[in-house]
Amino acid sequence: MKKFLTLAVAAAVLSATVSALTFKVDGYARAGLTSTLNTKNKDGDKEAKTVSTKQWLAGDYFGGGSRLRLNGDILSDDRTAGVKFRFQYTGSFEDFDITKDEVKYVYAWGKGFDGKVIAGAGKIGDKYISSDGWEGFSLIDGKTGVFAGYAPIEGLTLLAAVVKDYLVEEEIAELDDSGNYKKEKKFDKRAGVYGFKYSAGILTVDAAFSGAGRFYANVNLTPSNLLAALEYAYESDDALDDGTSPWYSKTHTFCEQIEFTGIPNLLLAAESYQFIDKDDNLSVTITPAAKYTLSETFALTAEATIYAEDEAKNDFDAYATIVPGVEINFTDSFTVNAYGSVSTDSDQAAHLIGIGCKKSF
């Protein structure tokens, strides 16, 4: 956090005193209050109501956790170099501690050779080869290292990076003050990340892999009034065992998303995940969602998420949560949502009511 504050102050000073630099900030704050309803546990006893501020809005498609996000850019006058940073806290606002380091990324970057070559270093924000689907897989986002990219033709970016986070600590023949062998990270192939992104018309394709044994790929199609995306990620046994997973710690992760906006004032959407772990156990979530805009001020939302898992072959355990809601847009940048969440299995997920507010800036 101290690093972030130092950077922000320095950026503000520079932007105010040096005409060749531009300082831009945007972001949002969202927070909510949820309360469980009286439910009975499997023994038939009533469960006490609980109140939480961790959730801004229930649901997997429209919802999410309470969060404060601040994005910043320090740009040279010709936009060929700069510093990007993001401060982000997700969780209950009463637990927010300004002394903690909540910097999502902060890195310096520069372009050259008519904008075809880009390089950067720091805690990287992946604006280059991350998957464009619902999940947004990346092997470098929020990781510490250096990267270099090349754009040989319009719409195509090739990128390579060296990431410190994927290196594993190894014991060395030297004792610390407690008499234990010291550990340090040694450079090897695990640090390498390589990927590309290509966008042309309605098509976006991207993929990346790392020497640590990870891979992802994504295809997006965006014809008129439609978005369709397919993402896939893989982690080898060695990658899962080293404890540096940037994703879900699963061998295979599939994610699909579709959105249709061809009917006036109506959004129809769905997203789904399938996870397969090292023991071939399968977990699935399916989330259909809809939003109908009544006016500039009011909109109705609804979504349902089905959860299913197969920990014993051919024996799926499934339940669902259903989330209807009302969205009230007080201004273009301030929104209030009131909602409920009904669960088909109160042992798996409690019934909820809640309200959330979001302010963008």
DAQUI-V571921 format. One record per residue. N is the residue number from 1. RES is the residue in one letter. PHI is phi as a letter, one per 20 degrees, with the letter a starting at -180 (NA if undefined). NEAR is the number of other ideal C-beta (glycine too) atoms within 10 Angstrom. Layout:
n=N res=RES phi=PHI near=NEAR
n=N res=RES phi=PHI near=NEAR
//
This chain:
n=1 res=M phi=NA near=14
n=2 res=K phi=f near=10
n=3 res=K phi=f near=12
n=4 res=F phi=f near=19
n=5 res=L phi=f near=12
n=6 res=T phi=f near=10
n=7 res=L phi=f near=17
n=8 res=A phi=f near=18
n=9 res=V phi=f near=10
n=10 res=A phi=f near=12
n=11 res=A phi=f near=19
n=12 res=A phi=f near=14
n=13 res=V phi=f near=11
n=14 res=L phi=f near=15
n=15 res=S phi=f near=16
n=16 res=A phi=e near=10
n=17 res=T phi=d near=8
n=18 res=V phi=d near=13
n=19 res=S phi=f near=8
n=20 res=A phi=e near=9
n=21 res=L phi=d near=17
n=22 res=T phi=c near=15
n=23 res=F phi=d near=18
n=24 res=K phi=c near=13
n=25 res=V phi=c near=14
n=26 res=D phi=b near=11
n=27 res=G phi=q near=16
n=28 res=Y phi=a near=15
n=29 res=A phi=c near=17
n=30 res=R phi=c near=22
n=31 res=A phi=b near=19
n=32 res=G phi=b near=24
n=33 res=L phi=c near=16
n=34 res=T phi=c near=23
n=35 res=S phi=c near=14
n=36 res=T phi=f near=20
n=37 res=L phi=e near=15
n=38 res=N phi=f near=11
n=39 res=T phi=c near=16
n=40 res=K phi=d near=11
n=41 res=N phi=e near=10
n=42 res=K phi=f near=7
n=43 res=D phi=e near=5
n=44 res=G phi=n near=6
n=45 res=D phi=e near=9
n=46 res=K phi=f near=9
n=47 res=E phi=e near=14
n=48 res=A phi=f near=8
n=49 res=K phi=f near=11
n=50 res=T phi=c near=10
n=51 res=V phi=d near=9
n=52 res=S phi=b near=14
n=53 res=T phi=d near=18
n=54 res=K phi=f near=16
n=55 res=Q phi=d near=23
n=56 res=W phi=f near=24
n=57 res=L phi=b near=27
n=58 res=A phi=f near=25
n=59 res=G phi=o near=23
n=60 res=D phi=e near=20
n=61 res=Y phi=e near=24
n=62 res=F phi=e near=22
n=63 res=G phi=e near=22
n=64 res=G phi=r near=17
n=65 res=G phi=e near=16
n=66 res=S phi=f near=27
n=67 res=R phi=b near=17
n=68 res=L phi=d near=17
n=69 res=R phi=c near=17
n=70 res=L phi=c near=19
n=71 res=N phi=d near=17
n=72 res=G phi=c near=21
n=73 res=D phi=c near=15
n=74 res=I phi=d near=22
n=75 res=L phi=d near=17
n=76 res=S phi=f near=15
n=77 res=D phi=f near=11
n=78 res=D phi=e near=8
n=79 res=R phi=m near=11
n=80 res=T phi=d near=14
n=81 res=A phi=b near=18
n=82 res=G phi=r near=20
n=83 res=V phi=c near=21
n=84 res=K phi=d near=20
n=85 res=F phi=b near=24
n=86 res=R phi=c near=19
n=87 res=F phi=e near=21
n=88 res=Q phi=b near=15
n=89 res=Y phi=c near=21
n=90 res=T phi=c near=15
n=91 res=G phi=q near=15
n=92 res=S phi=f near=14
n=93 res=F phi=f near=15
n=94 res=E phi=f near=8
n=95 res=D phi=e near=11
n=96 res=F phi=f near=12
n=97 res=D phi=c near=8
n=98 res=I phi=f near=10
n=99 res=T phi=e near=7
n=100 res=K phi=e near=10
n=101 res=D phi=e near=9
n=102 res=E phi=d near=19
n=103 res=V phi=f near=19
n=104 res=K phi=f near=18
n=105 res=Y phi=b near=21
n=106 res=V phi=b near=19
n=107 res=Y phi=b near=20
n=108 res=A phi=e near=14
n=109 res=W phi=b near=20
n=110 res=G phi=b near=13
n=111 res=K phi=d near=19
n=112 res=G phi=b near=11
n=113 res=F phi=l near=9
n=114 res=D phi=m near=8
n=115 res=G phi=m near=10
n=116 res=K phi=e near=13
n=117 res=V phi=d near=13
n=118 res=I phi=c near=21
n=119 res=A phi=b near=16
n=120 res=G phi=a near=24
n=121 res=A phi=b near=16
n=122 res=G phi=p near=19
n=123 res=K phi=e near=20
n=124 res=I phi=f near=26
n=125 res=G phi=d near=22
n=126 res=D phi=e near=23
n=127 res=K phi=d near=15
n=128 res=Y phi=c near=24
n=129 res=I phi=c near=29
n=130 res=S phi=f near=21
n=131 res=S phi=f near=28
n=132 res=D phi=e near=20
n=133 res=G phi=e near=24
n=134 res=W phi=g near=24
n=135 res=E phi=f near=23
n=136 res=G phi=m near=14
n=137 res=F phi=f near=26
n=138 res=S phi=b near=23
n=139 res=L phi=d near=27
n=140 res=I phi=c near=29
n=141 res=D phi=f near=19
n=142 res=G phi=m near=16
n=143 res=K phi=d near=25
n=144 res=T phi=e near=15
n=145 res=G phi=r near=21
n=146 res=V phi=c near=17
n=147 res=F phi=b near=24
n=148 res=A phi=b near=14
n=149 res=G phi=c near=21
n=150 res=Y phi=c near=15
n=151 res=A phi=d near=19
n=152 res=P phi=f near=8
n=153 res=I phi=c near=9
n=154 res=E phi=f near=7
n=155 res=G phi=n near=12
n=156 res=L phi=d near=14
n=157 res=T phi=c near=20
n=158 res=L phi=d near=16
n=159 res=L phi=b near=21
n=160 res=A phi=c near=15
n=161 res=A phi=b near=25
n=162 res=V phi=d near=19
n=163 res=V phi=d near=23
n=164 res=K phi=f near=14
n=165 res=D phi=f near=17
n=166 res=Y phi=e near=26
n=167 res=L phi=f near=20
n=168 res=V phi=d near=15
n=169 res=E phi=f near=12
n=170 res=E phi=c near=12
n=171 res=E phi=f near=10
n=172 res=I phi=d near=11
n=173 res=A phi=f near=6
n=174 res=E phi=b near=9
n=175 res=L phi=e near=10
n=176 res=D phi=e near=9
n=177 res=D phi=f near=6
n=178 res=S phi=e near=5
n=179 res=G phi=n near=6
n=180 res=N phi=e near=9
n=181 res=Y phi=f near=11
n=182 res=K phi=f near=13
n=183 res=K phi=c near=12
n=184 res=E phi=b near=10
n=185 res=K phi=e near=14
n=186 res=K phi=d near=11
n=187 res=F phi=f near=10
n=188 res=D phi=b near=13
n=189 res=K phi=f near=10
n=190 res=R phi=f near=23
n=191 res=A phi=f near=21
n=192 res=G phi=f near=18
n=193 res=V phi=c near=26
n=194 res=Y phi=c near=15
n=195 res=G phi=a near=27
n=196 res=F phi=b near=16
n=197 res=K phi=b near=23
n=198 res=Y phi=c near=15
n=199 res=S phi=c near=16
n=200 res=A phi=b near=11
n=201 res=G phi=m near=9
n=202 res=I phi=e near=13
n=203 res=L phi=d near=13
n=204 res=T phi=c near=19
n=205 res=V phi=c near=17
n=206 res=D phi=b near=24
n=207 res=A phi=a near=18
n=208 res=A phi=b near=27
n=209 res=F phi=b near=16
n=210 res=S phi=c near=25
n=211 res=G phi=f near=17
n=212 res=A phi=f near=25
n=213 res=G phi=n near=18
n=214 res=R phi=c near=24
n=215 res=F phi=b near=17
n=216 res=Y phi=b near=28
n=217 res=A phi=b near=18
n=218 res=N phi=b near=25
n=219 res=V phi=c near=17
n=220 res=N phi=d near=20
n=221 res=L phi=c near=15
n=222 res=T phi=c near=16
n=223 res=P phi=f near=10
n=224 res=S phi=g near=7
n=225 res=N phi=m near=10
n=226 res=L phi=b near=13
n=227 res=L phi=c near=18
n=228 res=A phi=c near=16
n=229 res=A phi=c near=21
n=230 res=L phi=c near=17
n=231 res=E phi=c near=23
n=232 res=Y phi=b near=20
n=233 res=A phi=c near=24
n=234 res=Y phi=c near=17
n=235 res=E phi=c near=26
n=236 res=S phi=f near=14
n=237 res=D phi=g near=10
n=238 res=D phi=f near=12
n=239 res=A phi=f near=23
n=240 res=L phi=f near=17
n=241 res=D phi=f near=13
n=242 res=D phi=e near=17
n=243 res=G phi=m near=9
n=244 res=T phi=d near=18
n=245 res=S phi=g near=15
n=246 res=P phi=e near=22
n=247 res=W phi=c near=17
n=248 res=Y phi=d near=15
n=249 res=S phi=l near=14
n=250 res=K phi=c near=20
n=251 res=T phi=f near=19
n=252 res=H phi=c near=15
n=253 res=T phi=c near=21
n=254 res=F phi=d near=16
n=255 res=C phi=b near=23
n=256 res=E phi=c near=18
n=257 res=Q phi=b near=19
n=258 res=I phi=b near=17
n=259 res=E phi=c near=18
n=260 res=F phi=c near=15
n=261 res=T phi=c near=15
n=262 res=G phi=f near=9
n=263 res=I phi=d near=10
n=264 res=P phi=g near=7
n=265 res=N phi=m near=11
n=266 res=L phi=c near=12
n=267 res=L phi=d near=17
n=268 res=L phi=d near=15
n=269 res=A phi=b near=19
n=270 res=A phi=a near=17
n=271 res=E phi=b near=22
n=272 res=S phi=b near=18
n=273 res=Y phi=c near=21
n=274 res=Q phi=c near=17
n=275 res=F phi=d near=20
n=276 res=I phi=c near=16
n=277 res=D phi=e near=16
n=278 res=K phi=f near=13
n=279 res=D phi=e near=7
n=280 res=D phi=m near=10
n=281 res=N phi=f near=15
n=282 res=L phi=d near=15
n=283 res=S phi=c near=19
n=284 res=V phi=c near=16
n=285 res=T phi=c near=17
n=286 res=I phi=c near=18
n=287 res=T phi=c near=23
n=288 res=P phi=e near=16
n=289 res=A phi=b near=21
n=290 res=A phi=b near=17
n=291 res=K phi=b near=19
n=292 res=Y phi=d near=16
n=293 res=T phi=e near=16
n=294 res=L phi=f near=11
n=295 res=S phi=a near=8
n=296 res=E phi=f near=8
n=297 res=T phi=d near=11
n=298 res=F phi=d near=12
n=299 res=A phi=b near=19
n=300 res=L phi=d near=13
n=301 res=T phi=c near=22
n=302 res=A phi=b near=17
n=303 res=E phi=b near=25
n=304 res=A phi=b near=20
n=305 res=T phi=d near=24
n=306 res=I phi=d near=16
n=307 res=Y phi=d near=21
n=308 res=A phi=b near=15
n=309 res=E phi=b near=16
n=310 res=D phi=c near=16
n=311 res=E phi=e near=12
n=312 res=A phi=c near=9
n=313 res=K phi=g near=9
n=314 res=N phi=l near=5
n=315 res=D phi=c near=8
n=316 res=F phi=f near=13
n=317 res=D phi=d near=13
n=318 res=A phi=c near=14
n=319 res=Y phi=b near=15
n=320 res=A phi=b near=18
n=321 res=T phi=d near=23
n=322 res=I phi=c near=17
n=323 res=V phi=c near=25
n=324 res=P phi=e near=15
n=325 res=G phi=b near=23
n=326 res=V phi=c near=14
n=327 res=E phi=d near=22
n=328 res=I phi=d near=13
n=329 res=N phi=e near=15
n=330 res=F phi=f near=11
n=331 res=T phi=b near=9
n=332 res=D phi=f near=8
n=333 res=S phi=d near=11
n=334 res=F phi=c near=13
n=335 res=T phi=c near=19
n=336 res=V phi=c near=14
n=337 res=N phi=c near=23
n=338 res=A phi=d near=14
n=339 res=Y phi=b near=25
n=340 res=G phi=c near=15
n=341 res=S phi=c near=26
n=342 res=V phi=d near=16
n=343 res=S phi=d near=20
n=344 res=T phi=e near=14
n=345 res=D phi=b near=13
n=346 res=S phi=f near=18
n=347 res=D phi=f near=12
n=348 res=Q phi=e near=13
n=349 res=A phi=b near=19
n=350 res=A phi=e near=19
n=351 res=H phi=f near=16
n=352 res=L phi=c near=20
n=353 res=I phi=c near=15
n=354 res=G phi=a near=24
n=355 res=I phi=b near=17
n=356 res=G phi=c near=24
n=357 res=C phi=c near=18
n=358 res=K phi=c near=20
n=359 res=K phi=c near=14
n=360 res=S phi=d near=14
n=361 res=F phi=b near=10
//
